[in-house]
Amino acid sequence: MTNQEKKLFFGEMKALLGEEGIVFDKTSLHDVVQNTLGVERKAIGIGYPESTEEVQAVVKLAQQYGVSLYPISRGKNIGYGEKAPAQDGCLVLSLERMRTIRDFDAVTGEVTIEPGVSQSDLYEFLQAQGGTYFADMTGAPGDASIVGNILEGGFGHTPYGEHRKNISDIEVV
């Protein structure tokens, strides 16, 4: 990607996600991709969409400019890579602002969540529903993503602890 194409890409990303929705200065990016694995990675930017529609628009824009995306849910799953992309030159797409719990079935305890919902978010939500149900949490911090843990093969501590076997539906962009 030429410097001119990079400028155009970031300009369109800013227009799409807003001034706070995209970070591409080197100092901020260096801090964002630090990780406990000690892996050095260079991202070209980090985008923070707030909806499925914004994610779809970012994917189309990245495809148009030939930019590789590295999606993360919150980047808090310590020991699983955090926010560091798998290779240099990616745009990290952080879904941490997508924190809505879309649906809750009070009979079955099933919830439908967006990818940025943290363990603490779900705990607090279930408590507000009367505390009849609890989420099988991991050993990760409360601000770790449920979706990230599932997709990265994490586990919990109850008979439902094998999280990948206990999901029923995934929306993929």
FITISE-114420 format. One record per residue (C-alpha): residue in three letters; chain; x, z, y. Coordinates in nm, 3 decimals. Each point is the difference from the previous one (the first is absolute). Layout:
BEGIN
+--------+--------+---------+---------+---------+
: residu : chaine :      xx :      zz :      yy :
+--------+--------+---------+---------+---------+
:    ALA :      A :       X :       Z :       Y :
...
+--------+--------+---------+---------+---------+
END
This chain:
BEGIN
+--------+--------+---------+---------+---------+
: residu : chaine :      xx :      zz :      yy :
+--------+--------+---------+---------+---------+
:    MET :      A :   0.000 :   0.000 :   0.000 :
:    THR :      A :   0.142 :  -0.100 :   0.337 :
:    ASN :      A :   0.008 :   0.240 :   0.294 :
:    GLN :      A :  -0.276 :  -0.203 :   0.166 :
:    GLU :      A :  -0.220 :   0.024 :  -0.312 :
:    LYS :      A :   0.073 :   0.373 :  -0.021 :
:    LYS :      A :  -0.112 :   0.044 :   0.364 :
:    LEU :      A :  -0.318 :  -0.196 :  -0.066 :
:    PHE :      A :  -0.071 :   0.198 :  -0.318 :
:    PHE :      A :   0.044 :   0.338 :   0.172 :
:    GLY :      A :  -0.204 :  -0.116 :   0.298 :
:    GLU :      A :  -0.287 :  -0.091 :  -0.229 :
:    MET :      A :   0.039 :   0.327 :  -0.191 :
:    LYS :      A :  -0.020 :   0.196 :   0.328 :
:    ALA :      A :  -0.313 :  -0.193 :   0.099 :
:    LEU :      A :  -0.152 :   0.076 :  -0.339 :
:    LEU :      A :   0.096 :   0.366 :  -0.048 :
:    GLY :      A :   0.054 :   0.115 :   0.358 :
:    GLU :      A :   0.311 :   0.146 :   0.164 :
:    GLU :      A :  -0.004 :   0.310 :  -0.227 :
:    GLY :      A :  -0.080 :  -0.204 :  -0.309 :
:    ILE :      A :   0.340 :  -0.166 :  -0.039 :
:    VAL :      A :   0.354 :   0.136 :   0.021 :
:    PHE :      A :   0.301 :  -0.228 :  -0.005 :
:    ASP :      A :   0.278 :   0.169 :   0.196 :
:    LYS :      A :   0.303 :   0.064 :  -0.224 :
:    THR :      A :   0.038 :   0.372 :   0.076 :
:    SER :      A :  -0.360 :   0.084 :  -0.093 :
:    LEU :      A :   0.014 :  -0.220 :  -0.310 :
:    HIS :      A :   0.322 :   0.162 :  -0.120 :
:    ASP :      A :  -0.169 :   0.342 :   0.020 :
:    VAL :      A :  -0.317 :  -0.124 :  -0.172 :
:    VAL :      A :   0.173 :  -0.144 :  -0.309 :
:    GLN :      A :   0.221 :   0.302 :  -0.069 :
:    ASN :      A :  -0.063 :   0.134 :  -0.348 :
:    THR :      A :   0.110 :   0.263 :  -0.248 :
:    LEU :      A :   0.141 :  -0.267 :  -0.233 :
:    GLY :      A :   0.278 :  -0.081 :   0.245 :
:    VAL :      A :  -0.086 :  -0.370 :  -0.014 :
:    GLU :      A :   0.086 :  -0.190 :   0.319 :
:    ARG :      A :  -0.264 :  -0.254 :   0.095 :
:    LYS :      A :  -0.058 :  -0.207 :   0.312 :
:    ALA :      A :  -0.362 :  -0.077 :   0.086 :
:    ILE :      A :  -0.088 :  -0.248 :   0.275 :
:    GLY :      A :  -0.291 :   0.215 :   0.112 :
:    ILE :      A :  -0.277 :   0.234 :  -0.105 :
:    GLY :      A :  -0.366 :  -0.077 :   0.056 :
:    TYR :      A :  -0.287 :   0.249 :  -0.001 :
:    PRO :      A :  -0.334 :  -0.172 :  -0.063 :
:    GLU :      A :  -0.318 :   0.207 :   0.020 :
:    SER :      A :  -0.241 :  -0.213 :  -0.204 :
:    THR :      A :  -0.024 :  -0.242 :  -0.290 :
:    GLU :      A :  -0.063 :  -0.279 :   0.251 :
:    GLU :      A :   0.326 :   0.080 :   0.182 :
:    VAL :      A :   0.188 :   0.005 :  -0.332 :
:    GLN :      A :  -0.145 :  -0.342 :  -0.084 :
:    ALA :      A :   0.104 :  -0.135 :   0.341 :
:    VAL :      A :   0.354 :   0.139 :  -0.037 :
:    VAL :      A :   0.033 :  -0.157 :  -0.346 :
:    LYS :      A :  -0.107 :  -0.339 :   0.139 :
:    LEU :      A :   0.238 :   0.031 :   0.294 :
:    ALA :      A :   0.291 :   0.102 :  -0.226 :
:    GLN :      A :  -0.072 :  -0.296 :  -0.226 :
:    GLN :      A :  -0.007 :  -0.234 :   0.300 :
:    TYR :      A :   0.345 :   0.119 :   0.114 :
:    GLY :      A :   0.152 :   0.050 :  -0.346 :
:    VAL :      A :   0.037 :   0.376 :   0.044 :
:    SER :      A :   0.018 :   0.220 :  -0.312 :
:    LEU :      A :  -0.228 :   0.303 :   0.009 :
:    TYR :      A :   0.071 :   0.337 :  -0.157 :
:    PRO :      A :  -0.326 :   0.198 :  -0.006 :
:    ILE :      A :  -0.001 :   0.378 :  -0.018 :
:    SER :      A :  -0.291 :   0.238 :   0.017 :
:    ARG :      A :   0.162 :   0.292 :   0.186 :
:    GLY :      A :   0.366 :  -0.007 :  -0.109 :
:    LYS :      A :   0.000 :   0.372 :  -0.086 :
:    ASN :      A :   0.046 :  -0.018 :  -0.375 :
:    ILE :      A :   0.341 :   0.160 :  -0.003 :
:    GLY :      A :   0.225 :  -0.134 :  -0.275 :
:    TYR :      A :  -0.198 :  -0.324 :  -0.040 :
:    GLY :      A :   0.170 :  -0.183 :   0.288 :
:    GLU :      A :  -0.204 :   0.132 :   0.293 :
:    LYS :      A :  -0.021 :  -0.271 :   0.271 :
:    ALA :      A :   0.315 :  -0.192 :  -0.094 :
:    PRO :      A :  -0.082 :  -0.360 :  -0.094 :
:    ALA :      A :   0.123 :  -0.140 :  -0.331 :
:    GLN :      A :   0.221 :  -0.249 :   0.183 :
:    ASP :      A :   0.136 :  -0.065 :   0.347 :
:    GLY :      A :  -0.192 :  -0.215 :   0.246 :
:    CYS :      A :  -0.354 :   0.113 :  -0.082 :
:    LEU :      A :  -0.273 :   0.108 :   0.237 :
:    VAL :      A :  -0.112 :   0.341 :  -0.124 :
:    LEU :      A :  -0.379 :   0.010 :   0.009 :
:    SER :      A :  -0.100 :   0.366 :   0.021 :
:    LEU :      A :  -0.364 :   0.063 :  -0.088 :
:    GLU :      A :   0.014 :   0.365 :   0.110 :
:    ARG :      A :  -0.254 :  -0.052 :   0.279 :
:    MET :      A :  -0.261 :  -0.110 :  -0.254 :
:    ARG :      A :  -0.124 :   0.353 :  -0.079 :
:    THR :      A :  -0.372 :  -0.034 :  -0.057 :
:    ILE :      A :  -0.170 :   0.150 :  -0.301 :
:    ARG :      A :  -0.262 :  -0.272 :  -0.036 :
:    ASP :      A :  -0.226 :   0.145 :  -0.265 :
:    PHE :      A :  -0.059 :   0.315 :  -0.200 :
:    ASP :      A :  -0.226 :   0.042 :  -0.302 :
:    ALA :      A :  -0.103 :   0.366 :  -0.012 :
:    VAL :      A :  -0.118 :  -0.035 :  -0.361 :
:    THR :      A :   0.314 :  -0.150 :  -0.153 :
:    GLY :      A :   0.254 :   0.114 :   0.260 :
:    GLU :      A :   0.124 :  -0.358 :   0.041 :
:    VAL :      A :   0.147 :  -0.089 :   0.340 :
:    THR :      A :   0.086 :  -0.333 :   0.156 :
:    ILE :      A :   0.300 :   0.030 :   0.229 :
:    GLU :      A :   0.213 :  -0.219 :   0.222 :
:    PRO :      A :   0.375 :  -0.021 :  -0.077 :
:    GLY :      A :   0.110 :   0.239 :   0.276 :
:    VAL :      A :  -0.207 :   0.296 :  -0.125 :
:    SER :      A :   0.236 :   0.288 :  -0.072 :
:    GLN :      A :  -0.029 :   0.277 :  -0.256 :
:    SER :      A :  -0.086 :   0.240 :   0.283 :
:    ASP :      A :  -0.266 :  -0.238 :   0.137 :
:    LEU :      A :  -0.174 :  -0.012 :  -0.337 :
:    TYR :      A :   0.031 :   0.375 :  -0.054 :
:    GLU :      A :  -0.155 :   0.075 :   0.338 :
:    PHE :      A :  -0.277 :  -0.256 :  -0.057 :
:    LEU :      A :  -0.091 :   0.147 :  -0.340 :
:    GLN :      A :   0.001 :   0.353 :   0.144 :
:    ALA :      A :  -0.239 :  -0.115 :   0.274 :
:    GLN :      A :  -0.231 :  -0.137 :  -0.274 :
:    GLY :      A :  -0.036 :   0.348 :  -0.144 :
:    GLY :      A :   0.315 :   0.031 :  -0.209 :
:    THR :      A :  -0.171 :  -0.097 :  -0.328 :
:    TYR :      A :   0.275 :  -0.254 :  -0.072 :
:    PHE :      A :   0.374 :   0.004 :   0.051 :
:    ALA :      A :   0.257 :  -0.277 :  -0.008 :
:    ASP :      A :   0.279 :   0.000 :  -0.255 :
:    MET :      A :   0.294 :   0.033 :   0.239 :
:    THR :      A :   0.363 :  -0.080 :  -0.061 :
:    GLY :      A :   0.312 :   0.194 :   0.085 :
:    ALA :      A :   0.047 :  -0.223 :   0.307 :
:    PRO :      A :  -0.075 :   0.133 :   0.350 :
:    GLY :      A :  -0.360 :   0.021 :   0.122 :
:    ASP :      A :   0.052 :  -0.298 :   0.228 :
:    ALA :      A :   0.094 :  -0.222 :  -0.296 :
:    SER :      A :  -0.237 :  -0.283 :  -0.083 :
:    ILE :      A :  -0.227 :   0.008 :  -0.299 :
:    VAL :      A :   0.008 :  -0.379 :  -0.036 :
:    GLY :      A :   0.380 :  -0.013 :   0.033 :
:    ASN :      A :   0.037 :   0.259 :  -0.273 :
:    ILE :      A :  -0.231 :  -0.193 :  -0.233 :
:    LEU :      A :   0.169 :  -0.335 :   0.056 :
:    GLU :      A :   0.348 :   0.147 :  -0.037 :
:    GLY :      A :  -0.081 :   0.163 :  -0.333 :
:    GLY :      A :  -0.019 :   0.357 :   0.129 :
:    PHE :      A :  -0.192 :   0.271 :  -0.176 :
:    GLY :      A :  -0.201 :   0.316 :   0.051 :
:    HIS :      A :  -0.033 :   0.326 :  -0.190 :
:    THR :      A :  -0.341 :  -0.002 :  -0.170 :
:    PRO :      A :  -0.140 :  -0.198 :  -0.296 :
:    TYR :      A :  -0.066 :  -0.274 :   0.261 :
:    GLY :      A :   0.367 :   0.005 :   0.100 :
:    GLU :      A :   0.077 :  -0.351 :  -0.118 :
:    HIS :      A :  -0.142 :  -0.145 :   0.321 :
:    ARG :      A :   0.029 :  -0.369 :  -0.089 :
:    LYS :      A :  -0.239 :   0.052 :  -0.291 :
:    ASN :      A :  -0.258 :   0.170 :   0.221 :
:    ILE :      A :  -0.072 :  -0.257 :   0.268 :
:    SER :      A :  -0.299 :  -0.226 :  -0.025 :
:    ASP :      A :   0.032 :  -0.257 :   0.276 :
:    ILE :      A :   0.263 :  -0.138 :   0.237 :
:    GLU :      A :  -0.045 :  -0.231 :   0.298 :
:    VAL :      A :   0.301 :  -0.228 :   0.032 :
:    VAL :      A :   0.089 :  -0.220 :   0.298 :
+--------+--------+---------+---------+---------+
END
